[in-house]
């Protein structure tokens, strides 16, 4: 996948994110949390919640890295 969540994962670790905190504070769903950790796709509603939680822009959480899969031929 061309979208990398490394910045977001670092912010989440620094904030002490775990499945308990996510459930207790209703930040995002646990399935979304798992997708982030595994590099899956998340929706813009989740991204919106994370930007509000961290008071930042999407670019502060995500990074686009072109791969051979996403390159047009």
Beta strands, then each sheet from edge to edge (+ up, - down):
strand 1: 3-4
strand 2: 63-64
sheet 1: 1+ 2-
end
